[in-house]
């Protein structure tokens, strides 16, 4: 494998390689979404779906610990809720047991959510859209549910709300200076100890199929790493 030099960034000897492998894409995506697209403020409430995944935990970490916003993590299962809380979520929602819209109404005292960070799509996206506050922003970053949602424009109209797509990788070619800023900022925050990526599991290269199956089974929390230095 050959990488372009502009895609390579150095880390210090004191930094862990597995964390370095885990941090750039997830945290770079979340940082760009919050800073450039949503223009996040400390007074904002932020709802993150699939909050225990690599991208979700990055969003919770940044929202709570860097931007000091009120982070709310939605995911399924006690173990996942615990790690989301550990990363800084003030509130958690188990969407296997709780009604998302009712809990958001309770948490925000009827105001709704200022920023939704959604990578699930489908029915979850539609519920999140209805949870938005007046002039709220919904960031769509992927469709883990396998369903690309249809957007009811009337909801946007009535709430003066907006939906923004965020595809971090495209900035590498379209706006490389924006892409590079996201990476250098994330690495700086990491080196300063302000953010901490979670490596959920490491597989040797020989078990790459097991790694893919582990991720697709939705058992993973944080980033799953394939270590190319370990063949067997």
Order of alpha helices (4+ residues) and beta strands (2+ residues): alpha-beta-alpha-beta-alpha-beta-alpha-beta-alpha-beta-alpha-beta-alpha-alpha-beta-alpha-beta
